[in-house]
Amino acid sequence: MVKPLEIVESFLHALSTQDMEEIISFFDERSSWQNIPHPPAVGRKEITNMFRPIISKSSKVQWDIVNAVYESNRAWLERVDRFWINDIEYSVECNGVFELDLSKGIILTVRDYVDLGEWRKRLASAKLN
């Protein structure tokens, strides 16, 4: 059985590689990712569809943990998510609650709290669509 810290660190490393297969390997069909207040992306396909546009447009991805608390099968992460698109860094401050399946080493749910208005404003010039 792995520890929550190991799953989180491995997931953040996968994000930095920008390898969608590796990123999605941290989820299964029960998994969900919710950018509050929007409905969650549920299952590997929906989570892939959520991540793919920003990952594919970015030349570099780096999520920095500012503060973290790990307890049992949960992680609370205050972080700065950074994406470089056309050599311009776009970053956003996030707070996320990760629930983990320690026996499988995967992420079951994420509830991410982000100022989506600020994020959209910052990304407007990146033309992700």
MMTF fields as JSON, N, C-alpha, C and O atoms, coordinates in Angstrom:
{
  "mmtfVersion": "1.0.0",
  "mmtfProducer": "UNKNOWN",
  "numBonds": 515,
  "numAtoms": 516,
  "numGroups": 129,
  "numChains": 1,
  "numModels": 1,
  "chainsPerModel": [1],
  "groupsPerChain": [129],
  "chainIdList": ["A"],
  "bondAtomList": [4, 2, 8, 6, 12, 10, 16, 14, 20, 18, 24, 22, 28, 26, 32, 30, 36, 34, 40, 38, 44, 42, 48, 46, 52, 50, 56, 54, 60, 58, 64, 62, 68, 66, 72, 70, 76, 74, 80, 78, 84, 82, 88, 86, 92, 90, 96, 94, 100, 98, 104, 102, 108, 106, 112, 110, 116, 114, 120, 118, 124, 122, 128, 126, 132, 130, 136, 134, 140, 138, 144, 142, 148, 146, 152, 150, 156, 154, 160, 158, 164, 162, 168, 166, 172, 170, 176, 174, 180, 178, 184, 182, 188, 186, 192, 190, 196, 194, 200, 198, 204, 202, 208, 206, 212, 210, 216, 214, 220, 218, 224, 222, 228, 226, 232, 230, 236, 234, 240, 238, 244, 242, 248, 246, 252, 250, 256, 254, 260, 258, 264, 262, 268, 266, 272, 270, 276, 274, 280, 278, 284, 282, 288, 286, 292, 290, 296, 294, 300, 298, 304, 302, 308, 306, 312, 310, 316, 314, 320, 318, 324, 322, 328, 326, 332, 330, 336, 334, 340, 338, 344, 342, 348, 346, 352, 350, 356, 354, 360, 358, 364, 362, 368, 366, 372, 370, 376, 374, 380, 378, 384, 382, 388, 386, 392, 390, 396, 394, 400, 398, 404, 402, 408, 406, 412, 410, 416, 414, 420, 418, 424, 422, 428, 426, 432, 430, 436, 434, 440, 438, 444, 442, 448, 446, 452, 450, 456, 454, 460, 458, 464, 462, 468, 466, 472, 470, 476, 474, 480, 478, 484, 482, 488, 486, 492, 490, 496, 494, 500, 498, 504, 502, 508, 506, 512, 510],
  "bondOrderList": [1, 1, 1, 1, 1, 1, 1, 1, 1, 1, 1, 1, 1, 1, 1, 1, 1, 1, 1, 1, 1, 1, 1, 1, 1, 1, 1, 1, 1, 1, 1, 1, 1, 1, 1, 1, 1, 1, 1, 1, 1, 1, 1, 1, 1, 1, 1, 1, 1, 1, 1, 1, 1, 1, 1, 1, 1, 1, 1, 1, 1, 1, 1, 1, 1, 1, 1, 1, 1, 1, 1, 1, 1, 1, 1, 1, 1, 1, 1, 1, 1, 1, 1, 1, 1, 1, 1, 1, 1, 1, 1, 1, 1, 1, 1, 1, 1, 1, 1, 1, 1, 1, 1, 1, 1, 1, 1, 1, 1, 1, 1, 1, 1, 1, 1, 1, 1, 1, 1, 1, 1, 1, 1, 1, 1, 1, 1, 1],
  "groupList": [{"groupName": "MET", "atomNameList": ["N", "CA", "C", "O"], "elementList": ["N", "C", "C", "O"], "formalChargeList": [0, 0, 0, 0], "bondAtomList": [1, 0, 2, 1, 3, 2], "bondOrderList": [1, 1, 2], "singleLetterCode": "M", "chemCompType": "L-PEPTIDE LINKING"}, {"groupName": "VAL", "atomNameList": ["N", "CA", "C", "O"], "elementList": ["N", "C", "C", "O"], "formalChargeList": [0, 0, 0, 0], "bondAtomList": [1, 0, 2, 1, 3, 2], "bondOrderList": [1, 1, 2], "singleLetterCode": "V", "chemCompType": "L-PEPTIDE LINKING"}, {"groupName": "LYS", "atomNameList": ["N", "CA", "C", "O"], "elementList": ["N", "C", "C", "O"], "formalChargeList": [0, 0, 0, 0], "bondAtomList": [1, 0, 2, 1, 3, 2], "bondOrderList": [1, 1, 2], "singleLetterCode": "K", "chemCompType": "L-PEPTIDE LINKING"}, {"groupName": "PRO", "atomNameList": ["N", "CA", "C", "O"], "elementList": ["N", "C", "C", "O"], "formalChargeList": [0, 0, 0, 0], "bondAtomList": [1, 0, 2, 1, 3, 2], "bondOrderList": [1, 1, 2], "singleLetterCode": "P", "chemCompType": "L-PEPTIDE LINKING"}, {"groupName": "LEU", "atomNameList": ["N", "CA", "C", "O"], "elementList": ["N", "C", "C", "O"], "formalChargeList": [0, 0, 0, 0], "bondAtomList": [1, 0, 2, 1, 3, 2], "bondOrderList": [1, 1, 2], "singleLetterCode": "L", "chemCompType": "L-PEPTIDE LINKING"}, {"groupName": "GLU", "atomNameList": ["N", "CA", "C", "O"], "elementList": ["N", "C", "C", "O"], "formalChargeList": [0, 0, 0, 0], "bondAtomList": [1, 0, 2, 1, 3, 2], "bondOrderList": [1, 1, 2], "singleLetterCode": "E", "chemCompType": "L-PEPTIDE LINKING"}, {"groupName": "ILE", "atomNameList": ["N", "CA", "C", "O"], "elementList": ["N", "C", "C", "O"], "formalChargeList": [0, 0, 0, 0], "bondAtomList": [1, 0, 2, 1, 3, 2], "bondOrderList": [1, 1, 2], "singleLetterCode": "I", "chemCompType": "L-PEPTIDE LINKING"}, {"groupName": "SER", "atomNameList": ["N", "CA", "C", "O"], "elementList": ["N", "C", "C", "O"], "formalChargeList": [0, 0, 0, 0], "bondAtomList": [1, 0, 2, 1, 3, 2], "bondOrderList": [1, 1, 2], "singleLetterCode": "S", "chemCompType": "L-PEPTIDE LINKING"}, {"groupName": "PHE", "atomNameList": ["N", "CA", "C", "O"], "elementList": ["N", "C", "C", "O"], "formalChargeList": [0, 0, 0, 0], "bondAtomList": [1, 0, 2, 1, 3, 2], "bondOrderList": [1, 1, 2], "singleLetterCode": "F", "chemCompType": "L-PEPTIDE LINKING"}, {"groupName": "HIS", "atomNameList": ["N", "CA", "C", "O"], "elementList": ["N", "C", "C", "O"], "formalChargeList": [0, 0, 0, 0], "bondAtomList": [1, 0, 2, 1, 3, 2], "bondOrderList": [1, 1, 2], "singleLetterCode": "H", "chemCompType": "L-PEPTIDE LINKING"}, {"groupName": "ALA", "atomNameList": ["N", "CA", "C", "O"], "elementList": ["N", "C", "C", "O"], "formalChargeList": [0, 0, 0, 0], "bondAtomList": [1, 0, 2, 1, 3, 2], "bondOrderList": [1, 1, 2], "singleLetterCode": "A", "chemCompType": "L-PEPTIDE LINKING"}, {"groupName": "THR", "atomNameList": ["N", "CA", "C", "O"], "elementList": ["N", "C", "C", "O"], "formalChargeList": [0, 0, 0, 0], "bondAtomList": [1, 0, 2, 1, 3, 2], "bondOrderList": [1, 1, 2], "singleLetterCode": "T", "chemCompType": "L-PEPTIDE LINKING"}, {"groupName": "GLN", "atomNameList": ["N", "CA", "C", "O"], "elementList": ["N", "C", "C", "O"], "formalChargeList": [0, 0, 0, 0], "bondAtomList": [1, 0, 2, 1, 3, 2], "bondOrderList": [1, 1, 2], "singleLetterCode": "Q", "chemCompType": "L-PEPTIDE LINKING"}, {"groupName": "ASP", "atomNameList": ["N", "CA", "C", "O"], "elementList": ["N", "C", "C", "O"], "formalChargeList": [0, 0, 0, 0], "bondAtomList": [1, 0, 2, 1, 3, 2], "bondOrderList": [1, 1, 2], "singleLetterCode": "D", "chemCompType": "L-PEPTIDE LINKING"}, {"groupName": "ARG", "atomNameList": ["N", "CA", "C", "O"], "elementList": ["N", "C", "C", "O"], "formalChargeList": [0, 0, 0, 0], "bondAtomList": [1, 0, 2, 1, 3, 2], "bondOrderList": [1, 1, 2], "singleLetterCode": "R", "chemCompType": "L-PEPTIDE LINKING"}, {"groupName": "TRP", "atomNameList": ["N", "CA", "C", "O"], "elementList": ["N", "C", "C", "O"], "formalChargeList": [0, 0, 0, 0], "bondAtomList": [1, 0, 2, 1, 3, 2], "bondOrderList": [1, 1, 2], "singleLetterCode": "W", "chemCompType": "L-PEPTIDE LINKING"}, {"groupName": "ASN", "atomNameList": ["N", "CA", "C", "O"], "elementList": ["N", "C", "C", "O"], "formalChargeList": [0, 0, 0, 0], "bondAtomList": [1, 0, 2, 1, 3, 2], "bondOrderList": [1, 1, 2], "singleLetterCode": "N", "chemCompType": "L-PEPTIDE LINKING"}, {"groupName": "GLY", "atomNameList": ["N", "CA", "C", "O"], "elementList": ["N", "C", "C", "O"], "formalChargeList": [0, 0, 0, 0], "bondAtomList": [1, 0, 2, 1, 3, 2], "bondOrderList": [1, 1, 2], "singleLetterCode": "G", "chemCompType": "PEPTIDE LINKING"}, {"groupName": "TYR", "atomNameList": ["N", "CA", "C", "O"], "elementList": ["N", "C", "C", "O"], "formalChargeList": [0, 0, 0, 0], "bondAtomList": [1, 0, 2, 1, 3, 2], "bondOrderList": [1, 1, 2], "singleLetterCode": "Y", "chemCompType": "L-PEPTIDE LINKING"}, {"groupName": "CYS", "atomNameList": ["N", "CA", "C", "O"], "elementList": ["N", "C", "C", "O"], "formalChargeList": [0, 0, 0, 0], "bondAtomList": [1, 0, 2, 1, 3, 2], "bondOrderList": [1, 1, 2], "singleLetterCode": "C", "chemCompType": "L-PEPTIDE LINKING"}],
  "groupTypeList": [0, 1, 2, 3, 4, 5, 6, 1, 5, 7, 8, 4, 9, 10, 4, 7, 11, 12, 13, 0, 5, 5, 6, 6, 7, 8, 8, 13, 5, 14, 7, 7, 15, 12, 16, 6, 3, 9, 3, 3, 10, 1, 17, 14, 2, 5, 6, 11, 16, 0, 8, 14, 3, 6, 6, 7, 2, 7, 7, 2, 1, 12, 15, 13, 6, 1, 16, 10, 1, 18, 5, 7, 16, 14, 10, 15, 4, 5, 14, 1, 13, 14, 8, 15, 6, 16, 13, 6, 5, 18, 7, 1, 5, 19, 16, 17, 1, 8, 5, 4, 13, 4, 7, 2, 17, 6, 6, 4, 11, 1, 14, 13, 18, 1, 13, 4, 17, 5, 15, 14, 2, 14, 4, 10, 7, 10, 2, 4, 16],
  "groupIdList": [1, 2, 3, 4, 5, 6, 7, 8, 9, 10, 11, 12, 13, 14, 15, 16, 17, 18, 19, 20, 21, 22, 23, 24, 25, 26, 27, 28, 29, 30, 31, 32, 33, 34, 35, 36, 37, 38, 39, 40, 41, 42, 43, 44, 45, 46, 47, 48, 49, 50, 51, 52, 53, 54, 55, 56, 57, 58, 59, 60, 61, 62, 63, 64, 65, 66, 67, 68, 69, 70, 71, 72, 73, 74, 75, 76, 77, 78, 79, 80, 81, 82, 83, 84, 85, 86, 87, 88, 89, 90, 91, 92, 93, 94, 95, 96, 97, 98, 99, 100, 101, 102, 103, 104, 105, 106, 107, 108, 109, 110, 111, 112, 113, 114, 115, 116, 117, 118, 119, 120, 121, 122, 123, 124, 125, 126, 127, 128, 129],
  "secStructList": [7, 7, 7, 2, 2, 2, 2, 2, 2, 2, 2, 2, 2, 2, 2, 2, 2, 6, 7, 2, 2, 2, 2, 2, 6, 6, 7, 7, 6, 6, 7, 3, 3, 3, 3, 3, 6, 1, 7, 7, 3, 3, 2, 2, 2, 2, 2, 2, 2, 2, 2, 2, 2, 2, 2, 2, 2, 7, 1, 3, 3, 3, 3, 3, 3, 3, 3, 3, 3, 3, 3, 6, 6, 3, 3, 3, 3, 3, 3, 3, 3, 3, 3, 3, 3, 6, 6, 3, 3, 3, 3, 3, 3, 3, 3, 3, 3, 3, 3, 3, 3, 6, 6, 6, 6, 3, 3, 3, 3, 3, 3, 3, 3, 3, 7, 2, 2, 2, 2, 2, 2, 2, 2, 4, 4, 4, 7, 7, 7],
  "xCoordList": [0.846, 0.0, 0.891, 1.86, 0.545, 1.34, 0.785, -0.331, 1.573, 1.176, 0.592, 0.945, -0.303, -0.881, 0.173, 0.019, 1.23, 2.293, 2.894, 3.183, 3.083, 3.675, 2.771, 3.25, 1.471, 0.537, 0.548, 0.637, 0.458, 0.426, 1.711, 1.656, 2.861, 4.13, 4.268, 4.756, 3.844, 3.914, 2.968, 3.314, 1.782, 0.831, 1.381, 1.287, 1.951, 2.521, 3.672, 3.844, 4.454, 5.523, 4.924, 5.416, 3.868, 3.209, 2.713, 2.853, 2.136, 1.691, 2.856, 2.716, 3.999, 5.158, 5.702, 6.356, 5.441, 5.886, 4.948, 5.328, 3.726, 2.685, 2.286, 1.728, 2.565, 2.197, 0.783, 0.588, -0.203, -1.596, -1.847, -2.626, -1.211, -1.403, -0.931, -1.592, 0.219, 0.736, -0.168, -0.455, -0.613, -1.504, -2.779, -3.194, -3.391, -4.671, -4.52, -5.508, -3.314, -3.102, -3.381, -3.495, -3.491, -3.784, -5.278, -5.683, -6.105, -7.551, -8.132, -7.501, -9.352, -10.101, -11.518, -11.797, -12.406, -13.759, -14.582, -15.6, -14.153, -14.848, -14.383, -15.053, -13.254, -12.619, -13.408, -14.111, -13.265, -13.876, -12.972, -12.218, -13.076, -12.34, -13.347, -13.938, -13.535, -14.511, -13.835, -13.245, -13.925, -13.525, -14.774, -15.649, -14.833, -15.998, -16.226, -15.253, -17.415, -18.734, -19.262, -20.447, -18.435, -18.888, -19.122, -18.585, -19.925, -20.126, -18.799, -17.917, -18.66, -17.398, -17.226, -18.196, -15.972, -15.604, -15.479, -14.717, -16.221, -16.265, -15.712, -16.106, -14.798, -14.202, -13.023, -12.818, -12.264, -11.019, -11.252, -10.48, -12.305, -12.553, -12.84, -12.255, -13.732, -14.074, -12.892, -12.685, -12.124, -10.951, -9.909, -9.267, -9.739, -8.84, -9.298, -8.49, -10.593, -11.127, -10.952, -10.812, -10.959, -10.757, -9.299, -9.033, -8.356, -6.933, -6.33, -5.458, -6.783, -6.109, -5.903, -4.792, -6.901, -6.674, -5.508, -4.664, -5.455, -4.394, -3.051, -2.023, -3.044, -1.788, -1.207, -0.005, -2.048, -1.546, -1.061, -0.185, -1.611, -1.189, 0.034, 0.672, 0.359, 1.445, 2.791, 2.904, 3.807, 5.172, 5.795, 6.774, 5.22, 5.713, 4.542, 3.706, 4.494, 3.481, 4.196, 5.043, 3.846, 4.454, 3.431, 2.953, 3.104, 2.208, 3.051, 3.675, 3.063, 3.865, 2.978, 1.97, 3.353, 2.626, 3.134, 4.332, 2.194, 2.509, 2.393, 3.28, 1.297, 1.066, 0.32, -0.464, 0.563, -0.135, -0.36, 0.461, -1.489, -1.796, -2.229, -3.074, -1.642, -1.962, -2.511, -1.92, -3.648, -4.246, -5.008, -5.853, -4.712, -5.396, -5.353, -4.274, -6.498, -6.54, -6.848, -7.392, -6.5, -6.782, -5.539, -4.6, -5.591, -4.562, -5.262, -6.126, -4.88, -5.356, -4.172, -3.142, -4.32, -3.196, -3.533, -4.499, -2.731, -2.736, -1.604, -0.47, -1.902, -0.883, -1.015, -2.019, 0.028, 0.012, 0.221, 1.258, -0.774, -0.689, -0.147, -0.706, 0.95, 1.623, 1.64, 1.964, 1.282, 1.279, 1.973, 1.682, 2.883, 3.549, 2.975, 3.076, 2.373, 1.778, 2.381, 2.303, 2.982, 3.665, 4.662, 4.747, 5.415, 6.457, 5.935, 6.712, 4.641, 4.056, 3.542, 2.841, 3.899, 3.43, 2.043, 1.798, 1.144, -0.189, -0.268, -0.068, -0.556, -0.619, -1.916, -2.512, -2.326, -3.534, -3.348, -2.771, -3.847, -3.788, -4.985, -6.105, -4.735, -5.779, -5.716, -4.67, -6.843, -6.925, -7.685, -8.799, -7.097, -7.742, -7.771, -6.843, -8.862, -8.993, -8.959, -9.821, -7.959, -7.765, -8.136, -7.625, -9.017, -9.305, -8.675, -8.838, -7.958, -7.086, -7.45, -7.947, -7.202, -7.296, -5.86, -5.115, -5.482, -4.093, -3.701, -2.532, -4.647, -4.306, -3.997, -3.198, -4.625, -4.386, -3.453, -3.0, -3.166, -2.281, -2.886, -2.181, -4.221, -4.889, -5.666, -5.858, -6.101, -6.911, -8.376, -8.78, -9.169, -10.599, -11.384, -12.171, -11.176, -11.882, -10.965, -10.08, -11.207, -10.57, -11.671, -12.483, -11.687, -12.535, -11.578, -10.902, -11.53, -10.573, -11.296, -12.304, -10.772, -11.355, -10.42, -9.289, -10.93, -10.132, -11.013, -12.221, -10.421, -11.146, -11.182, -10.277, -12.241, -12.318, -12.424, -11.956, -13.027, -13.081, -11.688, -11.363, -10.875, -9.485, -8.698, -7.935, -8.88, -8.179, -8.56, -7.691, -9.854, -10.304, -9.738, -9.338, -9.712, -9.162, -7.685, -7.237, -6.939, -5.512, -5.288, -4.339, -6.162, -5.995, -6.578, -6.371, -7.287, -7.997, -7.092, -7.51, -5.875, -4.972, -4.315, -3.675, -4.457, -3.806, -4.552, -3.969, -5.804, -6.609, -6.545, -6.023, -7.076, -7.04, -8.027, -7.822, -9.059, -10.076, -9.697, -10.443],
  "yCoordList": [-1.179, 0.0, 1.241, 1.328, 2.195, 3.414, 4.489, 4.378, 5.519, 6.64, 7.749, 7.864, 8.569, 9.672, 10.569, 10.969, 10.885, 11.741, 11.141, 11.862, 9.815, 9.154, 9.27, 9.504, 9.107, 9.229, 10.653, 10.865, 11.627, 13.035, 13.411, 14.01, 13.07, 13.425, 12.746, 13.358, 11.493, 10.787, 11.414, 11.522, 11.826, 12.476, 13.817, 14.127, 14.607, 15.899, 15.693, 16.478, 14.643, 14.333, 13.969, 14.416, 13.162, 12.794, 14.033, 14.131, 14.975, 16.219, 16.937, 17.467, 16.953, 17.67, 16.998, 17.653, 15.696, 15.012, 15.288, 15.127, 15.702, 15.981, 14.743, 14.86, 13.579, 12.313, 11.956, 11.534, 12.128, 11.919, 10.501, 10.317, 9.504, 8.129, 7.989, 7.355, 8.586, 8.514, 9.287, 8.816, 10.462, 11.271, 10.488, 10.401, 9.928, 9.242, 7.909, 7.368, 7.371, 6.119, 6.279, 5.282, 7.511, 7.764, 7.741, 8.004, 7.427, 7.428, 6.118, 5.406, 5.808, 4.706, 5.195, 6.388, 4.281, 4.695, 5.237, 5.894, 4.969, 5.526, 6.936, 7.659, 7.336, 8.607, 9.801, 9.721, 10.918, 12.165, 13.336, 13.295, 14.383, 15.629, 16.754, 16.921, 17.515, 18.598, 19.929, 20.161, 20.802, 22.191, 22.917, 23.294, 23.101, 23.692, 25.088, 25.836, 25.484, 24.903, 24.067, 23.736, 23.716, 22.966, 21.497, 20.99, 20.815, 19.377, 18.632, 19.094, 17.495, 16.754, 16.057, 15.672, 15.906, 15.004, 13.632, 13.464, 12.652, 11.329, 10.289, 10.229, 9.479, 8.417, 8.921, 10.123, 7.969, 8.295, 9.14, 10.059, 8.841, 9.578, 11.053, 11.931, 11.329, 12.72, 13.463, 14.641, 12.796, 13.441, 13.723, 14.773, 12.794, 13.029, 14.251, 15.119, 14.322, 15.455, 16.778, 17.826, 16.737, 17.946, 18.407, 19.598, 17.466, 17.819, 18.072, 18.928, 17.34, 17.352, 18.745, 19.026, 19.633, 20.931, 21.721, 22.23, 21.825, 22.632, 21.916, 22.559, 20.601, 19.847, 19.888, 20.093, 19.696, 19.646, 21.003, 21.06, 22.09, 23.434, 23.941, 24.907, 23.298, 23.784, 23.216, 22.041, 24.067, 23.587, 23.099, 22.353, 23.527, 23.115, 23.185, 24.085, 22.22, 22.187, 21.943, 21.056, 22.739, 22.577, 23.001, 24.135, 22.093, 22.412, 22.436, 21.439, 23.572, 23.756, 23.692, 24.394, 22.855, 22.772, 23.871, 23.987, 24.678, 25.743, 25.195, 25.405, 24.494, 23.83, 22.53, 22.435, 21.537, 20.261, 19.614, 19.724, 18.942, 18.133, 16.764, 16.663, 15.722, 14.35, 13.628, 13.673, 12.963, 12.223, 11.036, 11.195, 9.863, 8.648, 8.548, 8.404, 8.62, 8.501, 9.838, 9.865, 10.949, 12.281, 13.15, 12.988, 14.087, 15.128, 16.452, 16.555, 17.459, 18.824, 19.604, 19.716, 20.145, 20.811, 22.255, 22.529, 23.165, 24.543, 24.592, 24.238, 25.029, 24.948, 26.077, 26.788, 26.217, 27.121, 26.246, 25.6, 26.234, 25.46, 26.376, 27.44, 25.951, 26.777, 26.053, 24.869, 26.803, 26.288, 27.315, 28.508, 26.861, 27.749, 27.467, 26.351, 28.491, 28.388, 29.502, 30.676, 29.13, 30.111, 30.949, 32.166, 30.275, 30.895, 31.909, 32.699, 31.896, 32.774, 31.892, 30.908, 32.256, 31.487, 31.963, 33.158, 30.998, 31.241, 30.442, 29.227, 31.106, 30.397, 30.746, 31.801, 29.83, 30.039, 29.368, 28.286, 30.029, 29.496, 28.568, 28.894, 27.409, 26.397, 25.835, 25.852, 25.342, 24.515, 23.263, 23.35, 22.11, 20.872, 19.852, 19.75, 19.099, 17.977, 16.714, 16.507, 15.876, 14.638, 13.464, 13.351, 12.596, 11.342, 10.228, 10.171, 9.346, 8.385, 6.946, 6.664, 6.054, 4.617, 4.143, 3.934, 3.977, 3.655, 2.256, 2.015, 1.335, -0.027, -0.098, -0.931, 0.773, 0.785, 1.913, 1.943, 2.838, 3.951, 4.931, 5.497, 5.133, 6.029, 7.125, 7.09, 8.09, 9.203, 8.853, 8.55, 8.898, 8.618, 9.884, 9.908, 10.928, 12.181, 13.36, 13.309, 14.419, 15.706, 16.747, 16.794, 17.575, 18.758, 19.938, 20.19, 20.654, 21.739, 23.077, 23.296, 23.955, 25.278, 26.302, 26.494, 26.957, 27.889, 29.089, 28.943, 30.263, 31.427, 31.304, 31.77, 30.667, 30.382, 31.649, 31.671, 32.7, 33.967, 34.518, 34.966, 34.484, 34.957, 34.073, 34.577, 32.764, 31.823, 32.063, 32.103, 32.223, 32.481, 33.796, 33.896, 34.795, 36.094, 35.953, 36.502, 35.224, 35.028, 34.228, 34.485, 33.259, 32.379, 32.939, 32.353, 34.036, 34.554, 34.693, 34.383, 35.147, 35.351, 34.062, 34.062, 32.966, 31.707, 30.974, 30.112, 31.291, 30.696, 29.167, 28.547, 28.577, 27.117, 26.394, 25.219, 27.039, 26.359, 26.327, 25.794],
  "zCoordList": [0.0, 0.0, 0.0, 0.755, -0.859, -0.957, -0.034, 0.474, 0.17, 1.019, 0.149, -1.024, 0.716, -0.052, -0.7, -1.854, 0.026, -0.508, -1.773, -2.728, -1.783, -2.953, -4.18, -5.29, -3.977, -5.104, -5.635, -6.845, -4.742, -5.163, -5.892, -6.966, -5.327, -5.976, -7.338, -8.289, -7.435, -8.718, -9.739, -10.915, -9.303, -10.203, -10.696, -11.884, -9.793, -10.205, -11.187, -12.12, -10.979, -11.934, -13.294, -14.33, -13.289, -14.55, -15.283, -16.502, -14.55, -15.188, -15.854, -16.957, -15.188, -15.741, -17.002, -17.814, -17.176, -18.396, -19.565, -20.725, -19.258, -20.247, -21.046, -22.138, -20.513, -21.144, -20.677, -19.537, -21.57, -21.181, -20.673, -19.737, -21.262, -20.78, -19.341, -18.518, -19.046, -17.676, -16.72, -15.619, -17.132, -16.285, -15.976, -14.82, -16.998, -16.83, -16.107, -15.61, -16.038, -15.301, -13.807, -13.093, -13.326, -11.913, -11.61, -10.478, -12.616, -12.45, -12.96, -13.74, -12.506, -13.095, -13.368, -13.256, -13.723, -14.115, -12.951, -13.166, -11.73, -10.556, -10.249, -9.513, -10.796, -10.446, -10.969, -11.976, -10.243, -10.705, -10.345, -9.373, -11.164, -10.921, -11.087, -12.154, -10.034, -10.083, -9.844, -8.789, -10.834, -10.662, -10.165, -10.946, -8.862, -8.213, -8.802, -8.907, -9.187, -8.944, -10.106, -10.118, -11.075, -12.243, -11.902, -10.917, -12.718, -12.504, -12.677, -13.401, -12.023, -12.124, -13.468, -14.121, -13.859, -14.952, -14.3, -13.348, -14.807, -14.176, -15.144, -16.308, -14.641, -15.444, -16.263, -16.433, -16.758, -17.468, -18.716, -18.992, -19.472, -20.717, -20.434, -21.068, -19.491, -19.182, -18.563, -18.853, -17.723, -17.119, -18.199, -18.183, -19.134, -20.27, -21.056, -21.386, -21.355, -22.11, -21.372, -22.003, -20.054, -19.265, -19.345, -19.504, -19.234, -19.21, -20.592, -20.736, -21.604, -22.907, -23.509, -23.96, -23.544, -24.208, -23.61, -24.348, -22.299, -21.674, -21.747, -21.956, -21.581, -21.634, -23.043, -23.211, -24.055, -25.433, -25.933, -26.795, -25.41, -25.844, -25.082, -25.502, -23.974, -23.109, -23.533, -23.882, -23.498, -23.731, -22.429, -22.442, -21.301, -19.985, -19.009, -19.089, -18.083, -17.032, -15.715, -15.608, -14.717, -13.391, -12.345, -12.357, -11.45, -10.348, -9.079, -8.717, -8.417, -7.208, -5.974, -5.887, -5.031, -3.765, -2.843, -2.587, -2.348, -1.396, 0.026, 0.853, 0.301, 1.584, 1.323, 0.378, 2.158, 1.997, 3.356, 4.267, 3.461, 4.633, 4.113, 3.223, 4.676, 4.282, 5.503, 6.582, 5.324, 6.423, 5.858, 4.977, 6.358, 5.923, 4.402, 3.828, 3.746, 2.286, 1.608, 0.504, 2.269, 1.72, 1.698, 2.477, 0.752, 0.684, 0.428, -0.442, 1.193, 0.973, 0.444, 1.109, -0.76, -1.41, -1.751, -2.463, -1.239, -1.719, -2.727, -2.404, -3.955, -4.985, -5.992, -6.04, -6.79, -7.935, -9.164, -9.312, -10.04, -11.278, -12.364, -12.632, -12.986, -13.995, -15.338, -15.429, -16.372, -17.742, -18.624, -18.538, -19.465, -20.416, -21.797, -22.307, -22.399, -23.727, -24.573, -24.212, -25.698, -26.561, -25.762, -25.929, -24.891, -24.071, -23.055, -22.519, -22.788, -21.774, -20.643, -20.879, -19.41, -18.258, -17.843, -17.677, -17.682, -17.146, -15.852, -15.861, -14.75, -13.474, -12.754, -12.971, -11.898, -11.115, -9.758, -9.654, -8.73, -7.378, -7.183, -7.574, -6.573, -6.378, -4.967, -4.318, -4.513, -3.316, -3.714, -4.231, -3.479, -3.878, -2.759, -1.957, -2.724, -1.806, -2.66, -3.514, -2.422, -3.169, -2.268, -1.154, -2.741, -2.05, -2.868, -4.086, -2.193, -2.862, -2.519, -1.429, -3.447, -3.202, -2.986, -3.944, -1.728, -1.391, -1.848, -2.148, -1.908, -2.325, -3.819, -4.248, -4.614, -6.061, -6.49, -7.635, -5.58, -5.913, -6.901, -7.737, -6.801, -7.742, -7.017, -5.801, -7.808, -7.319, -7.555, -8.678, -6.482, -6.613, -6.93, -7.877, -6.149, -6.401, -6.127, -5.274, -6.878, -6.615, -6.64, -7.564, -5.62, -5.6, -5.58, -4.582, -6.689, -6.866, -6.787, -7.46, -5.966, -5.768, -6.389, -5.944, -7.439, -8.236, -8.555, -8.737, -8.623, -9.121, -10.642, -11.334, -11.154, -12.587, -13.422, -14.561, -12.885, -13.613, -13.845, -14.945, -12.817, -12.941, -13.905, -14.728, -13.807, -14.686, -16.146, -17.017, -16.412, -17.792, -18.317, -19.476, -17.452, -17.856, -18.222, -19.228, -17.414, -17.691, -18.97, -19.71, -19.229, -20.392, -21.687, -22.75, -21.627, -22.804, -24.021, -25.137, -23.828, -24.966, -25.45, -26.501, -24.711, -25.091, -26.207, -26.864, -26.43, -27.512, -27.495, -28.422, -26.441, -26.291, -27.2, -27.504, -27.628, -28.458, -29.905, -30.727]
}
